Each structure stands twice: as structure tokens, then as C-alpha cells.
Amino acid sequence: MPELRLDALEFEEFRNQLVSTLAQQEGRLAMVTTLVLGIYAIALLIGGFVFRSAYHRYLGLAALTLTVAKLALWDVWNLARLYQIVVLVAVGALLLAAGFLYARFGRRLLGILEKGTASAAILLATLLAARPASALEPRDFHQRAPIDGVASPGYFSIPVAPSIYRATETDPPLDDLRILGPSGDEIPCFVRPVALPPPPAEVSATMLDPVSLPDGSYQVTVDVGTSGPRHTQVDLTVDAYRFFRSVRVEVSDDGTTYGLIARGSSIYRAEQSSGAANWTSVRYPLSKARYVRVTLLPGEGDVTVTGANVRFRESSAPEPRSTLPLTIVEQSSKDKQTVILLDAQQPGVPFDAFELDIADGAFDRRVTVTATNYKQLWPIAGTGWVYRAGAAQNLRVDVAPLRKRWQQLRIDDGDDKPLTVRSATGSYRQEEIVFRAERAGSYALLVGAPKATFPHYDVSAVLQRQRDVKVVLAALGPLEANAAATAPAASSTQPWSERFRTPIAIALSIVVLCLALWTWFLLKKAPPPEPPPDQGAPGVGGSNTPGSGPAL
């Protein structure tokens, strides 16, 4: 499995948590820093006087000066009152101790200028040389899969299976895909979404009478003209930052008498830092009526409809998507929320929607989705609504595409009882790998090269110009470890500090030991205590010769 890294959202969440933690502890850390620095300074001074080392007395004075400067320039202006008292009392006591030392042993300062001091410095330089870039070889890829079904020259495609998403090691994903031909040469290829169904055809229409009603609802009427076109959907342009409204749809041929055609669906928008969850389309059964009246029932947020487009969508053209079942690891209720932890077993699959199987009969709840590869960091991936009201229901929550292993769904229950979620599936937009085969034979797919960048071939542009080219579906075999790979994926992607952690630990231990020995050597090298000064010359009043006395 490729090495997991923090993506932009996870790193931003980690940074926010770190900044918040440091902000909460800023005062305590500043106080402890000042105290430790002051204690270290006074310890150096004591050591300097005890071992007669001017070098350590200099260091102690410098550290004490730095402590007082930090106290005056930062602590007294930024610390809380209690921390200020502790720091001022402690530093004051340290200054008194330093003053006592110099009052008691001050005469030794005269020897500092005469003897001078010796200082030592250790310089550690690390040079990292980048290896020159080189073309990738088959041995640089860690996974390989056979491709069957290439029986003639032409264009072929294979679907991107979940195993390929999980094996890719580049960011963006799938940049390390390569196709090898029968002779082992690289074959032009590219990745594209599976062809979408025809988009809904827009019907010419005019928006009439957008009004706010006294009960808090909002109503707009759309005229599609007298030609009687078929229509199944209204796309609204809503001027509102945040809203959630249930919708009722009515149709009429004369603009006077309306009949109900659909109700129970919802439109909404929820802005957030990682994007917006937004749905403003209203679908209803096939109609040929001239007038369509859409009523936004009273709900959350003030809304103003500034535009409306009517469309006709073929019901038999679903979007090509793939689904994977997710394991419900935990389901709990706390603080008026149902919290569901989902496990995809491995990261990599680019889920952009989650479908829930909910046992409850009628509900309308907001869902916030967070996702991560590290359970300590939970950045928001998206927000949506799930509801069931009679025949109308929506159990799907759309999110920005993510490639995480764990997903956490937080369902806002309010004062209602928690929902019972029986199962969950993740879905994603289907993609395919298209390649051009020059001849029949055995082909292979390579994936799993963290330093790869996707090559640019002209096969994509050629297919866009030749829209009638037939693309044949080939069969992809199981992914297996590439026998020609030079090293496993984990060893090539580990940082150097992890690959060489044992030598680094030994080197750091040696450095610490050398510093300790050097410090002990400096302390032992201190000059011996000076003899007490003579009281006078021999034979004079200051002589210490026994029996001598003052001259008469």
C-alpha cells in the first residue's frame, strides 16, 4: 500500500489544531521559558564561581541579560496577571542571587580581563545533493497487471478499478499509469471519464411573477410557450447564501387552474471553507403543460429567485458511476447528532457521494461529512441533506472528491430520535484508460511510481477530432507485485530520517556524549584557587615569619 501523506485539507486541519493548542498554552509556555532560562543562567554563574571559570560566568551573564530582556519586552505586556507575578518574583530572586555572588566573589572579576577566556564552537553542515532526473523504466513501478482482449490494432479501453486507485502513488492520482506493448515498449494512453449520457435539453421559457407570500413561502411561475415542448426539470437561480426549502410543483395549460405534479423534494445551499453543498434543481414527471409554478415552502433562510431554466431529461440515461460498500465501524448518538464512522478498508478510491440505507420512515436531516486517513484530523468534505417524505426521498450526500479511508457522517437530529442507518455505500464517477494498440498481442498495465508524471500523448486530441472512432473494451487482470521492481514502494517513499533513523540516533548520542565530555573538561581545566594575598614584605609589619614583630 502506498505511503499515506497529509493532503492540503488534512494539513490545514492539523495546523488549525496546533495553532489553537499553542494559543491556549502560550502564556504558560512563555512563563516556563523565562523561568528555565533564568535558572539556567544562575546555574552557569554558580558553576563559573565554584570552578573559577570566567567563560561560564560570561555565559551566565549573557543568559541572565536575555532573561531580563524577555521579561521587560514581552512577559510584562502579554502574560496573564498570575503568570506576571510568578515571573517577576522568580526573576527578582534570581537577580538577588546573582548580586550576592558578585558581592561575595567580585574581586575575581579583575582576573577576567587579565586572563582572557577561551570559547569553543561546533559547526554541523549537512549537504543534500539531488539526484539527476532520469526516464522511468518498468522496474520503477511496483504493480503490474495483464491486459487481455487486444486481438487487433485499434483503440481499446479498460475501466479504472478500485485496485488501481489504491495502487497509484502520485498526486494527482493516476499520473503513474503506463501501458506496455507486446515488445515491452510504452504505448500512448490517457485517462478520461466514461462518456456521460446526453445532457438535458434546455427548453425556451420565461420566468413570471416571482413573489414572496405572507406565510413565508416563495413562488415563481415559468411559461414554456404555446408550442407544447416536453419538460421534466426546472433549474432555479437562487440569491441566498444559506437556505433549505421544500418544494411543491404545479402545472397548468391556461395559467389559471393548476394541478399538483410533484412535492416533497428540496433545494438547499450550505457554504463552508472547503466549498459549497448546493442543489437548486427541481425534477418532476414528464409534462407538456405551458405553465409551471414552483413554490418554495417556508423553511430555513430568506430566498430570492432571480432566474429559472426549464429542461427535458431522458429518464433512461443515468450517470455512469461505480459503488463500493463501506463498513460501519461505529454508530452512536451524542449532543443531538447521529455519528457514523465508515471504513473503506484502504485509501485511494475517489468517492464523491455517499448513499445511506436508513430504516426510519419519515425524516429531514442535515448531514456533514468529514474524511481522513488519520483519525486525529477530520477536515470537512461536504454537507448535504437526506430526507424521506412519502414517495419523495433523497438518501445521497454529495461531497468534493476524496481519497480517504475513513469517513465520518454527522447527522443533525435536533430534538428528534436518532436515525438508524443500516448500511452505507460510497460512489464515484467512472473513469477509463484509453490506449492505442498498433498490433495484437499481450499488453500490460504498470502503476505505482511515486516520482512519475503523466506523459502527454496526442492520442487524446486525435480521438476528440475523430468522434466516430470505435473504442473496444479490453479486460484487465489482477494487479500483482512487479517482479522487475528494484525496491518495494515503502522503502522508496520513506523520508531519509526514517530510512536512517538508527545511524542518526547513534550519531546524536555520540554528539551529546562529546558535548558532556567537553563541558567536564572545561570545568576541570579551571585554574586552582588563588593564594590569599600577603599582608606585607618580610621584616615589616606584614611579615608572617614566626617570632617576628614590629620594628622598634
Secondary structure, 3 states (H helix, E strand, C coil): CCCCCCCHHHHHHHHHHHHHHHHHCHHHHHHHHHHHHHHHHHHHHHHHHHCCCHHHHHHHHHHHHHHHHHHHHHHHHHCCHHHHHHHHHHHHHHHHHHHHHHHHHHHHHHHHHHHCCCCCCCCCCCCCCCCCCCCCCHHHCCEEEEEECCCCCEEEEEECCHHHHHHCCCCCCCCCCEEECCCCCEECEEEEECCCCCCCEEECCEEEEEEECCCCCEEEEEECCCCCCCEEEEEEEECCCCEEEEEEEEEECCCCCCEEEEEEEEEEEEEECCEEEEECEEEEEEECCCEEEEEECCCECCCCEEEEEEEECCCCCCCCEEEEEEEEEEEEEECCEEEEEEECCCCCCCEEEEEEEECCCCEEEEEEEEEECCCCCCCEEEEEEEEEECCEEECEEEEEEECCCEEEEEEECCCCCCCCEEEEEEEEECEEEEEEECCCCCEEEEECCCCCCCCCCCHHHHHHHCCCCCEEECEECCCEECCCCCCCHHHHHCCHHHHCHHHHHHHHHHHHHHHHHHHHHHHHCCCCCCCCCCCCCCCCCCCCCCCCCCCC
